[in-house]
Amino acid sequence: MSHSFRVPEDLVPTRVTITAKRVGDDGNLQIDINDDGETIFDSNPVLYETDTSRSSGILKLDRIREGSLLTLDVDRDNGASDVTVQLDLDTA
């Protein structure tokens, strides 16, 4: 599963939050957000099977440029349901 968004102006990523109604019994939920094909994380955020919400991920970018294509990839879902990923951004 992948979703995309074209960035309308220069933005600064500040935090990512993952929530899920249910994380699968078979393991953790891991996502990745890419800026023009390159991950924005030094460490991808993970929602562990005992969690329902977590703000995590170590951001490696200090700015996302206008016109960049952001994509969201679910790298591992293990049966998770009702998943929401929120990327908090400030104006540059």
HELIX and SHEET records of a PDB file:
SHEET    1   A 4 SER A   2  ARG A   6  0                                        
SHEET    2   A 4 LEU A  69  ARG A  76 -1                                        
SHEET    3   A 4 LEU A  29  ASP A  35 -1                                        
SHEET    4   A 4 GLU A  38  THR A  39 -1                                        
SHEET    1   B 4 SER A   2  ARG A   6  0                                        
SHEET    2   B 4 LEU A  69  ARG A  76 -1                                        
SHEET    3   B 4 LEU A  29  ASP A  35 -1                                        
SHEET    4   B 4 VAL A  46  LEU A  47 -1                                        
SHEET    1   C 3 SER A  53  SER A  56  0                                        
SHEET    2   C 3 LEU A  11  ARG A  22 -1                                        
SHEET    3   C 3 SER A  81  THR A  91 -1                                        
SHEET    1   D 2 PHE A  41  SER A  43  0                                        
SHEET    2   D 2 ILE A  58  LEU A  59 -1                                        
END                                                                             
